[in-house]
Amino acid sequence: MATRSLRPLTFGGQPLTADRARRMRWTATGMLAAMAAIFIATHGLAMTGHQAWGYVNAFAEAAMVGGLADWFAVTALFRHPLGLPIPHTAIIPENKDRIADTMAQFLRENFLTPAVVARRMAAMNVAKAVGEFLAASPERGVNGAVDVRSRITSGAAELLAEVLESLDPDRLGNQVRSGLASQIAKLEVAPLAGRLIETTMADRRHQPLIDGFVRWAGLTLEDNEETVREIIHQRVAGVLRWAGIDKTISSSVLDGLYKLLAEVLVNPDHPLRGKVEEGLAKLGQDLQHDPETRARVEDIKRDLIANPAVAVWWTGVWERIRQSLIRRARDPESGMGEEMRTMLAELGAALQADVRLQHQINRFARRTMVGVATRYGDQIVRLVSETVRRWDATTITARVEGAVGRDLQFIRINGTLVGGLVGMTLHAIAQAL
């Protein structure tokens, strides 16, 4: 089976390179070699020289024994010492399948049971933590690098564009149109329109609408003066046309209409404006209380919904909306990222301030995680077990040794020093006896 490539491991937040582990291994081995050299150099001096050399020799001898013992123990975890197939060595490679099953079972019993997940989640305020993250002011990293939230908004905008492009525009547009049509069909429009008219008139907000309509009528009349004159010319008697009086009549009619519109525009109490208001008020009442009027409005609404021209119009509107969203999502100058960051910041502030919302979101998160543990816990455990089982001996040895190998070399160093101290203590006791 092929050996998997290894990612750089981390230790204490810093990359744990092979050089650091190798340096600690050479340090421990160097201490062991130094103790051996001191033992050999002081062996004769301990017999004939000053008694202090006996303590040095005893320290070196015991340190060498302790260092060798710990070297054997550390090496036996990962490989056969000196390549010799000694029983109960190369423990991790030889037992990787059992280690995989043990790890998976430990994960299942201590982390992925519904009770444990529920207890852990109950002690966490996920909503508030997310709110604090989202509401924090954006910060720039080294050399102006955009922070995590900016990457989130950029990724979300790109994801939105990808989704809108991948979906069938016609099918999606039809689905949106069908959803809107079904909701509009359930909604009775007439009473809403009637209340809107009443509210608008009560607040006197209908006056600008009437003014706008009067101006529009004046402009329309001005643009169609020749048509009006032609209509009057066709309607008057032939004698009047022969005498040229039709032009005078048409000019008088147009002047009268312009004057009427101007008076309505400048006089808020003009009788014609009052008639318009009476008509609007009656329309508002009929829309709310007259069954016949309400039925006619509902018929018009149903005809509009069923009209193929409306469907074609909506398809065009939806396609323009879709293309506009895609362009804005992919254009860094469109401001969509800033809008999304503002929206996320507002959401974060709401999550921090609204305790009731926090409770609802935390409850949802807890139930979701419990459901995941219940439904997929066995699959997650099986994934861990099968992944470790697929690793070959070299891979699992490298991963474990890379994670804890540096600390294991400290065991060798400590074993050398502690062994030396014990040997020197025993030599002192022997001398005292």
N, C-alpha and C positions, 0 to 999 in steps of 0.2 A: 504494500500500500504506500502511495506517495506521501512524503512528508509535507505537511502544510506549512506555508510561510508564516512566520511569526511577526506580529506587530511589536513595536517597542513597548515594553512594560514600563510602569511608573512606580516610583517609590517615594512617599512623602511629597507627592505633587510634582516631582522632578523625574525626567526620563531616567530609567535604570538601564544603562547601557551595559554591554558585555564587558567593557573595559573596567568599570567600577567593580563588578563582581570578580573579574579576573585579578584586579589589583588586591582585593581583600584575600583572595586565595593565595596569591604569592606572598602576602604579608604573613599569613598563618604558617605557610610552608617555610618561609624564611626564619621565623621564630623557632620552628621545630629543628631546622638545620643548625641554627645558632646554639640551641641547647645541646645538640649532639656534639658540636665542636667544643663547647665549654666542658662537657663531660669528659671527652677524650683528653683535652688539654690539662684538666685539673685532676685526673685520676692518680698520676704519680705524685703530685704535690700534696694530695690529701693524705698519702701514706707517710711522706717524709718531711713535709713543710709545716707551716703554721697551721694550727687547728681551724683557722678561718677557712682555709681551702677545703676542709672537709664539708663545711656547710655549703660552700659554693658547688662542690661536686654533688652533694646530695640533692641540692635544689635542681641542678641541671639534669641529673638522672631521673628524678621523679617528674620533672617537667617534660622530659622526652617521652616518658611512658604515658603521661596524661595526654600529651599532644598526639601521640600515635594512636591511642585508644579513641580519642575523639575524631581523628582523621578517618579511622576505620568506620566509626559509627555514621559520620556524615556521608562518606563515600558510599557506604552500603545502602543508603536510602535510594540512590539514583543509579548506581552501576555496581558491577563486580569489582572489588578492590584488586588492583594490579591485573585485572582481566581474568582472575581465577574464579571459577564457578563455585564459590563457597556457599553452602546452604544459607538461606535466609538473608541473602544480600540482593542488591538491585530490587529492593522491595517495591518501589513505585512502578517501574516498568512491568514487573512480573504480576502485579496485582491491579493493573489499571482498570480492568472490567469490574472488579469488586469495588474499587474506589469510585468508579462512575455510579454504580448502583447505590453505594452508601451516600454519596453526595446528593443524588436525586432523592433518596428517601429522606435524608435530613432536610432538604429543601421542602419536600412535601409536608413533612410532619411539623415543621417549625415556622414556615412562612406562608404556605399556600392552603392552609385549612381555612374554611369560612370564618370560624370563630376568631382565629388569630388575625386575619385580615380585617374583620369588623372591629376588633379591639384596637388595632393599630390605627385604623382610619378614624375611629371615634376620638382619638387623642390628637388628631391633626385638624387644623383649620385651613383646609386646602384653598377655599375661596378667598380668605383674607390674604394668604401668601401670594396667590396669583394677583390679587388686587394691588398689593404693595409693589409687586414687580411691574405691573402694567402702568401704575400711576407715577412711578418714579420718573424724574426728568431724564430724557435721553442723554447719554454720555458718549463721548468719543473715545475710542481706544488709541493705541499707539499709532502715530503718523496719521491721525484723523480717521482711522478705520471706523466704519459704522458699527454701532453696538448691536446686541442680539435682537432687540426689538425692531431695529431697522431691517435686519435680515428676515425677521418674521414677516413684516409687512411686505417686503419685496417678494418673498417666497409666496405669500398669500395672493398677491396681485398676479404673479406668474401662473399660479395654480388656477386662479379664476379664468385667466385667458386660455389656458390649456383645456379646461373643462368646457368653456363656451365654444372652443373650436372643435373639440372632439364630438360633441353632441350633434345630432342631426338637426339643423336649424328649422327645417320644415316641420318635422315631427315635434320638436320642442315648442315651436311657435304655436302649433295646433293644440298641444297639451295646455299651454298657458292660456290660449284663447278659450278652450273648452272649460278650464277652471274658472276663468273670469265670467264666462257666459252663464255657467251654472250658478255662480254666486249672485250675479245680477238678476238671473231669473227668479231666485228666491227672494230678492229684495223688492219691496213695493216702493216704487219711485215716487208716485204722486204725493203721498203724505209728506215725504221728506222735502220735495220741491215746494209744497205749500207752506211748510213751516219755515223754509229758507226765505221765501218771499215775505212772509209776515215779519220775521226777525230783521230782515234787511230794511223793510219800510219803517219798522218801529225805531230803528237806529238812524233813520234818514240817510242810509247809505245807498238808497236807490236813486238819489238825485244825480250823482255823477253819471249813472247809467242812462238816465233820461237825457242829460246834456249831451252825452256821447252819441245817443241815437239821433238827436236833433241835428248835431253837426254832421253826422253821417248822411242824414236825409238831405241837408243843404248841399253837401259835396256831390251826392248822387244826382240831385236835380241840376246842379251846375254842369256836370259832365254830360247830361242827357237833354240839354236845352233844345237842341235841334230836333230830337225825337218828339219832345212835347209840342214844339211848334208845328211839326208835321201832323201830329194827331189832331190838333185844333184846326189846322188847315183842312184836313179831310172831313171834319165834323161840321163845320159851318156851312151855310147855304152858299150856292154858287154865286149869287149876286154879291154877297159880302166878299167872297174871294176875288170877284172881278173888280170890286171897288178897292181892294187892298185893306179892308177893315180887319181881315183875319189876323194880319200881323200885329195890328193894334191890340186885338183881343188877346192874342198869345202873350204879347209883352205885358199886358195888364195882369193876366193870370200868373205869369212867372213872378212879376214884381210883388203881387199879393202873397204868393207862397213864400217868397224870400222874406217879406216883412213879417208874415205870421211866424215863420221859424225863428226869426231874430227876436220877436217879442217873447216867444216861449222860452228862448234861451236866456234872456236877461231878466225876465220876470218870474220869480219863484212862485208867485200866486196867480199865474195866468190860468184862465178857465180850462184851456186845452190840457195843460199839465195836470190840473185837478182831475180831468176826465181820465187821463192815463193812469193816475194813481188809483182812481176808483176801479178801473178795469183790473189793475194789478191786485188790489185788495180782494176783489171778487174772485179772481183766478186763484189766489191763495186759499180762500175759503172753499171754493169748489174742489180744488185738488185734495183737500183734507176731508171734506164732508159730503161731497156730491158723488154718489155711486156711479153715475153715468160718466162723469168726467174722469174719475179714477179708472173706470173700465177702459175708456178710450186711450188713456195714457199707457195702461198695461198692454193694450193691443199694439200701440205704436212701438213700445219697448220690445215686444216679442217679434214684431216684423223686422225691427232693426237687427236683433240678434240673429234671426234666420236669414237675413239678406246676404247673398253671396258677395256683394260689393263690400259690405262691412268686413267680411272675412278676408278678402283680398287687401283691404286697407290695413287691417290689423297685422297681416303677415308682413307688409312693407314696414309698418311702424316697428314691429318686433325685430326685424332684420337690421334696421338702422340702429336700434338700441343695442343689439348684440355686437355689431361691428364697432359702435362707439365705445362700449365697455372694453372690448379687446384692445382697441387702440390706446385707450387711457391706461389700461393695466400694463401695457408694454412700453409706454412712453414715460421715461423718468422725469420729464418736465411737466407732466400733466397735473401733478399735485395729488394724485390718488394715494401715493404713499403717505404724504403728510396728513391727508384726511383720515386714512386708516390709523395712523399713529394717534391722532387726536381722538378718534373714536375709542381706541384701546385705552388711552389715558382716562377718558370719561368712564369707561367700563370699570377700570381699576379703582377709580374714586368711589363709584357706586358700590363695588364689592367691599371696600373698606368701611364705608359708612352705614350700609344697610345690613343690620344683624339678621333680619328675617331672610334676606336674600342669601346671606352666607349659610344659614341653617339649611335652606332648601338645596343649595348647590352641594354642600358637604354631604347631605343625606343622599343626594343623587350619586355623588362620587363613591360614597361608601357602598351603596347598593350595587353600583356598577362593578366595583372591584370584587365584592363578595360574589357576584354572579360570574365574573371571569374566573375566580378561584374555584368556584363550584363546577363550572362547565368545562373549563380548560386546564385545571390544575394538573390532572393526570397527563395531558398532552404536553404541558410545559416541562413536567418532570421527565417524561419520556424523551423529549427533545434534548434535555441536558444529558441524560444518560447515554443516548445514542451518539451525541456529539463527542463526548469523552471517549466512548468505545471506538469511534472511528479514528481517533488520534493514534498514530503509531507510537512505539516506545520512545523514539527520539523526541517527538513533539511534546508528549506529556512531561518527559523529563526536563526538556528545555523550559517549558512554561512554569513548572513548579520551582525548578532550581532558579530560574530567572526572577521569580517573585520573592523567594525567601533565601536564595543562596548566599547573599551578602551577610545576612544575620547568622546563617549556619557557620560561616567562616569565623564569626565572633565566638561561636561555641568552641571552635578549635583553639582560638587565642586564649579564651578564658580557661579552657581545660589545661593548656600548657602552664599558665600562670598559677592556677589553683593547685595543679599537681606539684609544681615546684615548691610552693609554700608548704604543702602537706609533707613532702619529702624532707624539707629543711626542719620542720617541726619534729618529725619522727627521728631525724638524726640528733636533734637536741635532746630528745627524751632518752635515746640510747646512750648518749654521752653522760647524761645525768645518772643513769643507772649503772 
